[in-house]
Amino acid sequence: MAKTITSFALHFLVFLAMASTSIKAQATKQCDYEMIVNTGKTRGPSNMKLGVIIEAIGGEGTIRTTNLVKNWGAMGQGYTYFLPNSSDRFRAKLPCMLNNFCWLAIKGKKGELNPHWYIDTITVSTKGAGGIDRMKTFQFLEEISTVYPDANHGECP
C-alpha cells in the first residue's frame, strides 16, 4: 500500500513540474504585437511621449511602453501620427501574454492634449508560436480631454 501511495505521489509531482514548466515556457515565447489606433474628427498628440499599458485577464504579462511612437511606431520615419480620421499602426515583439487583453490605458503628462483627441477604436492583436492568435478592439468612441493620469477602456474580470 505504501509503495502505491509513494508511486502515485511521485507521478503527481512529476505532472506538476511539467505543467509549471509548460506555463513558464509560454510566458517566455516572443509574440508579434500590433496596435491600430483609429482617430476620429480631431487630431491627437503628435510630438509627445504617450505611454501605453495593456493588461491581460488575470493580470499576468502586462505590457508597458513609455514612448509609443518611438518604441512601437510602424508608419515610417517622418510620419505624423494621430491626424483626424486616420489609422495608425504600432508594432513590437515582446514576451507572449498568457491570456487575452482586457484593459488598455494611454498615459501622458498633465495638460498635454490640446485640442481634445477623439479616439474611435484601438485594436490590439498578437501572433505567436503554438497557436497564439488574439485580437481585441477597445471602442472608445469618445473625445479624450486628457491622458493624465490616463485615458482607459476595458474591464478585466
C-alpha positions as protocol buffer text, in pm:
chain_id: "A"
residue {
  index: 1
  type: MET
  ca { x: 0 y: 0 z: 0 }
}
residue {
  index: 2
  type: ALA
  ca { x: 278 y: 243 z: 95 }
}
residue {
  index: 3
  type: LYS
  ca { x: 458 y: 164 z: -233 }
}
residue {
  index: 4
  type: THR
  ca { x: 141 y: 250 z: -432 }
}
residue {
  index: 5
  type: ILE
  ca { x: 96 y: 581 z: -248 }
}
residue {
  index: 6
  type: THR
  ca { x: 463 y: 668 z: -298 }
}
residue {
  index: 7
  type: SER
  ca { x: 440 y: 586 z: -669 }
}
residue {
  index: 8
  type: PHE
  ca { x: 123 y: 796 z: -706 }
}
residue {
  index: 9
  type: ALA
  ca { x: 280 y: 1090 z: -520 }
}
residue {
  index: 10
  type: LEU
  ca { x: 591 y: 1072 z: -739 }
}
residue {
  index: 11
  type: HIS
  ca { x: 384 y: 1070 z: -1061 }
}
residue {
  index: 12
  type: PHE
  ca { x: 176 y: 1361 z: -932 }
}
residue {
  index: 13
  type: LEU
  ca { x: 487 y: 1568 z: -853 }
}
residue {
  index: 14
  type: VAL
  ca { x: 631 y: 1497 z: -1200 }
}
residue {
  index: 15
  type: PHE
  ca { x: 299 y: 1609 z: -1356 }
}
residue {
  index: 16
  type: LEU
  ca { x: 304 y: 1935 z: -1155 }
}
residue {
  index: 17
  type: ALA
  ca { x: 663 y: 2007 z: -1256 }
}
residue {
  index: 18
  type: MET
  ca { x: 582 y: 1951 z: -1626 }
}
residue {
  index: 19
  type: ALA
  ca { x: 272 y: 2174 z: -1610 }
}
residue {
  index: 20
  type: SER
  ca { x: 468 y: 2452 z: -1439 }
}
residue {
  index: 21
  type: THR
  ca { x: 746 y: 2430 z: -1700 }
}
residue {
  index: 22
  type: SER
  ca { x: 491 y: 2450 z: -1983 }
}
residue {
  index: 23
  type: ILE
  ca { x: 334 y: 2768 z: -1841 }
}
residue {
  index: 24
  type: LYS
  ca { x: 676 y: 2931 z: -1792 }
}
residue {
  index: 25
  type: ALA
  ca { x: 784 y: 2836 z: -2145 }
}
residue {
  index: 26
  type: GLN
  ca { x: 475 y: 3003 z: -2295 }
}
residue {
  index: 27
  type: ALA
  ca { x: 545 y: 3323 z: -2097 }
}
residue {
  index: 28
  type: THR
  ca { x: 900 y: 3342 z: -2239 }
}
residue {
  index: 29
  type: LYS
  ca { x: 794 y: 3291 z: -2603 }
}
residue {
  index: 30
  type: GLN
  ca { x: 810 y: 3601 z: -2819 }
}
residue {
  index: 31
  type: CYS
  ca { x: 497 y: 3728 z: -2991 }
}
residue {
  index: 32
  type: ASP
  ca { x: 436 y: 3993 z: -3255 }
}
residue {
  index: 33
  type: TYR
  ca { x: 204 y: 4265 z: -3123 }
}
residue {
  index: 34
  type: GLU
  ca { x: 20 y: 4516 z: -3337 }
}
residue {
  index: 35
  type: MET
  ca { x: -190 y: 4807 z: -3221 }
}
residue {
  index: 36
  type: ILE
  ca { x: -405 y: 5013 z: -3457 }
}
residue {
  index: 37
  type: VAL
  ca { x: -531 y: 5348 z: -3328 }
}
residue {
  index: 38
  type: ASN
  ca { x: -826 y: 5494 z: -3521 }
}
residue {
  index: 39
  type: THR
  ca { x: -850 y: 5867 z: -3461 }
}
residue {
  index: 40
  type: GLY
  ca { x: -1183 y: 6045 z: -3517 }
}
residue {
  index: 41
  type: LYS
  ca { x: -1266 y: 6401 z: -3614 }
}
residue {
  index: 42
  type: THR
  ca { x: -997 y: 6577 z: -3407 }
}
residue {
  index: 43
  type: ARG
  ca { x: -622 y: 6545 z: -3419 }
}
residue {
  index: 44
  type: GLY
  ca { x: -439 y: 6370 z: -3142 }
}
residue {
  index: 45
  type: PRO
  ca { x: -99 y: 6441 z: -2991 }
}
residue {
  index: 46
  type: SER
  ca { x: 190 y: 6400 z: -3233 }
}
residue {
  index: 47
  type: ASN
  ca { x: 502 y: 6524 z: -3059 }
}
residue {
  index: 48
  type: MET
  ca { x: 459 y: 6392 z: -2708 }
}
residue {
  index: 49
  type: LYS
  ca { x: 563 y: 6078 z: -2532 }
}
residue {
  index: 50
  type: LEU
  ca { x: 247 y: 5874 z: -2487 }
}
residue {
  index: 51
  type: GLY
  ca { x: 275 y: 5571 z: -2266 }
}
residue {
  index: 52
  type: VAL
  ca { x: 54 y: 5267 z: -2314 }
}
residue {
  index: 53
  type: ILE
  ca { x: -39 y: 4992 z: -2071 }
}
residue {
  index: 54
  type: ILE
  ca { x: -207 y: 4673 z: -2196 }
}
residue {
  index: 55
  type: GLU
  ca { x: -332 y: 4437 z: -1928 }
}
residue {
  index: 56
  type: ALA
  ca { x: -425 y: 4071 z: -1969 }
}
residue {
  index: 57
  type: ILE
  ca { x: -700 y: 3874 z: -1798 }
}
residue {
  index: 58
  type: GLY
  ca { x: -558 y: 3761 z: -1466 }
}
residue {
  index: 59
  type: GLY
  ca { x: -307 y: 4047 z: -1459 }
}
residue {
  index: 60
  type: GLU
  ca { x: -10 y: 3837 z: -1573 }
}
residue {
  index: 61
  type: GLY
  ca { x: 209 y: 3970 z: -1852 }
}
residue {
  index: 62
  type: THR
  ca { x: 112 y: 4337 z: -1850 }
}
residue {
  index: 63
  type: ILE
  ca { x: 277 y: 4531 z: -2135 }
}
residue {
  index: 64
  type: ARG
  ca { x: 405 y: 4887 z: -2082 }
}
residue {
  index: 65
  type: THR
  ca { x: 578 y: 5136 z: -2306 }
}
residue {
  index: 66
  type: THR
  ca { x: 670 y: 5491 z: -2213 }
}
residue {
  index: 67
  type: ASN
  ca { x: 700 y: 5621 z: -2570 }
}
residue {
  index: 68
  type: LEU
  ca { x: 450 y: 5460 z: -2806 }
}
residue {
  index: 69
  type: VAL
  ca { x: 556 y: 5639 z: -3125 }
}
residue {
  index: 70
  type: LYS
  ca { x: 931 y: 5593 z: -3073 }
}
residue {
  index: 71
  type: ASN
  ca { x: 921 y: 5233 z: -2944 }
}
residue {
  index: 72
  type: TRP
  ca { x: 633 y: 5087 z: -3146 }
}
residue {
  index: 73
  type: GLY
  ca { x: 573 y: 5329 z: -3437 }
}
residue {
  index: 74
  type: ALA
  ca { x: 538 y: 5138 z: -3766 }
}
residue {
  index: 75
  type: MET
  ca { x: 437 y: 5410 z: -4012 }
}
residue {
  index: 76
  type: GLY
  ca { x: 786 y: 5517 z: -4116 }
}
residue {
  index: 77
  type: GLN
  ca { x: 1024 y: 5797 z: -4030 }
}
residue {
  index: 78
  type: GLY
  ca { x: 877 y: 6146 z: -4057 }
}
residue {
  index: 79
  type: TYR
  ca { x: 516 y: 6024 z: -4043 }
}
residue {
  index: 80
  type: THR
  ca { x: 271 y: 6241 z: -3847 }
}
residue {
  index: 81
  type: TYR
  ca { x: 65 y: 6025 z: -3615 }
}
residue {
  index: 82
  type: PHE
  ca { x: -293 y: 6078 z: -3496 }
}
residue {
  index: 83
  type: LEU
  ca { x: -421 y: 6302 z: -3775 }
}
residue {
  index: 84
  type: PRO
  ca { x: -803 y: 6338 z: -3799 }
}
residue {
  index: 85
  type: ASN
  ca { x: -983 y: 6031 z: -3939 }
}
residue {
  index: 86
  type: SER
  ca { x: -666 y: 5824 z: -3963 }
}
residue {
  index: 87
  type: SER
  ca { x: -548 y: 5476 z: -3869 }
}
residue {
  index: 88
  type: ASP
  ca { x: -200 y: 5449 z: -3721 }
}
residue {
  index: 89
  type: ARG
  ca { x: -9 y: 5123 z: -3677 }
}
residue {
  index: 90
  type: PHE
  ca { x: 229 y: 5034 z: -3398 }
}
residue {
  index: 91
  type: ARG
  ca { x: 427 y: 4709 z: -3372 }
}
residue {
  index: 92
  type: ALA
  ca { x: 655 y: 4537 z: -3123 }
}
residue {
  index: 93
  type: LYS
  ca { x: 800 y: 4193 z: -3049 }
}
residue {
  index: 94
  type: LEU
  ca { x: 755 y: 4111 z: -2679 }
}
residue {
  index: 95
  type: PRO
  ca { x: 701 y: 3813 z: -2450 }
}
residue {
  index: 96
  type: CYS
  ca { x: 364 y: 3646 z: -2510 }
}
residue {
  index: 97
  type: MET
  ca { x: 81 y: 3716 z: -2268 }
}
residue {
  index: 98
  type: LEU
  ca { x: -73 y: 3406 z: -2112 }
}
residue {
  index: 99
  type: ASN
  ca { x: -429 y: 3536 z: -2159 }
}
residue {
  index: 100
  type: ASN
  ca { x: -623 y: 3776 z: -2382 }
}
residue {
  index: 101
  type: PHE
  ca { x: -616 y: 4154 z: -2343 }
}
residue {
  index: 102
  type: CYS
  ca { x: -884 y: 4305 z: -2119 }
}
residue {
  index: 103
  type: TRP
  ca { x: -778 y: 4666 z: -2042 }
}
residue {
  index: 104
  type: LEU
  ca { x: -581 y: 4939 z: -2217 }
}
residue {
  index: 105
  type: ALA
  ca { x: -465 y: 5280 z: -2097 }
}
residue {
  index: 106
  type: ILE
  ca { x: -295 y: 5571 z: -2270 }
}
residue {
  index: 107
  type: LYS
  ca { x: -85 y: 5780 z: -2035 }
}
residue {
  index: 108
  type: GLY
  ca { x: 64 y: 6124 z: -2067 }
}
residue {
  index: 109
  type: LYS
  ca { x: 162 y: 6429 z: -1869 }
}
residue {
  index: 110
  type: LYS
  ca { x: -83 y: 6680 z: -1728 }
}
residue {
  index: 111
  type: GLY
  ca { x: -214 y: 6929 z: -1984 }
}
residue {
  index: 112
  type: GLU
  ca { x: -73 y: 6758 z: -2293 }
}
residue {
  index: 113
  type: LEU
  ca { x: -385 y: 6734 z: -2510 }
}
residue {
  index: 114
  type: ASN
  ca { x: -488 y: 7050 z: -2685 }
}
residue {
  index: 115
  type: PRO
  ca { x: -720 y: 7030 z: -2875 }
}
residue {
  index: 116
  type: HIS
  ca { x: -908 y: 6730 z: -2742 }
}
residue {
  index: 117
  type: TRP
  ca { x: -841 y: 6396 z: -2913 }
}
residue {
  index: 118
  type: TYR
  ca { x: -1130 y: 6187 z: -3045 }
}
residue {
  index: 119
  type: ILE
  ca { x: -1044 y: 5815 z: -3036 }
}
residue {
  index: 120
  type: ASP
  ca { x: -1277 y: 5583 z: -3225 }
}
residue {
  index: 121
  type: THR
  ca { x: -1114 y: 5249 z: -3153 }
}
residue {
  index: 122
  type: ILE
  ca { x: -786 y: 5090 z: -3056 }
}
residue {
  index: 123
  type: THR
  ca { x: -734 y: 4733 z: -3173 }
}
residue {
  index: 124
  type: VAL
  ca { x: -460 y: 4517 z: -3023 }
}
residue {
  index: 125
  type: SER
  ca { x: -358 y: 4185 z: -3176 }
}
residue {
  index: 126
  type: THR
  ca { x: -84 y: 3932 z: -3120 }
}
residue {
  index: 127
  type: LYS
  ca { x: 50 y: 3630 z: -3304 }
}
residue {
  index: 128
  type: GLY
  ca { x: 300 y: 3378 z: -3183 }
}
residue {
  index: 129
  type: ALA
  ca { x: 418 y: 3019 z: -3197 }
}
residue {
  index: 130
  type: GLY
  ca { x: 197 y: 2746 z: -3059 }
}
residue {
  index: 131
  type: GLY
  ca { x: -129 y: 2886 z: -3195 }
}
residue {
  index: 132
  type: ILE
  ca { x: -129 y: 3217 z: -3009 }
}
residue {
  index: 133
  type: ASP
  ca { x: -357 y: 3440 z: -3213 }
}
residue {
  index: 134
  type: ARG
  ca { x: -552 y: 3705 z: -3020 }
}
residue {
  index: 135
  type: MET
  ca { x: -730 y: 4028 z: -3102 }
}
residue {
  index: 136
  type: LYS
  ca { x: -937 y: 4276 z: -2904 }
}
residue {
  index: 137
  type: THR
  ca { x: -1091 y: 4606 z: -3008 }
}
residue {
  index: 138
  type: PHE
  ca { x: -1139 y: 4871 z: -2741 }
}
residue {
  index: 139
  type: GLN
  ca { x: -1421 y: 5101 z: -2852 }
}
residue {
  index: 140
  type: PHE
  ca { x: -1352 y: 5441 z: -2701 }
}
residue {
  index: 141
  type: LEU
  ca { x: -1588 y: 5631 z: -2938 }
}
residue {
  index: 142
  type: GLU
  ca { x: -1531 y: 5948 z: -2740 }
}
residue {
  index: 143
  type: GLU
  ca { x: -1334 y: 6266 z: -2712 }
}
residue {
  index: 144
  type: ILE
  ca { x: -1043 y: 6226 z: -2473 }
}
residue {
  index: 145
  type: SER
  ca { x: -990 y: 6552 z: -2290 }
}
residue {
  index: 146
  type: THR
  ca { x: -683 y: 6438 z: -2102 }
}
residue {
  index: 147
  type: VAL
  ca { x: -437 y: 6149 z: -2084 }
}
residue {
  index: 148
  type: TYR
  ca { x: -330 y: 6247 z: -1734 }
}
residue {
  index: 149
  type: PRO
  ca { x: -319 y: 6026 z: -1536 }
}
residue {
  index: 150
  type: ASP
  ca { x: -463 y: 5809 z: -1817 }
}
residue {
  index: 151
  type: ALA
  ca { x: -746 y: 5754 z: -2063 }
}
residue {
  index: 152
  type: ASN
  ca { x: -852 y: 5392 z: -2038 }
}
residue {
  index: 153
  type: HIS
  ca { x: -1101 y: 5142 z: -2165 }
}
residue {
  index: 154
  type: GLY
  ca { x: -1184 y: 4781 z: -2093 }
}
residue {
  index: 155
  type: GLU
  ca { x: -1275 y: 4568 z: -1800 }
}
residue {
  index: 156
  type: CYS
  ca { x: -1074 y: 4285 z: -1651 }
}
residue {
  index: 157
  type: PRO
  ca { x: -1253 y: 4009 z: -1462 }
}
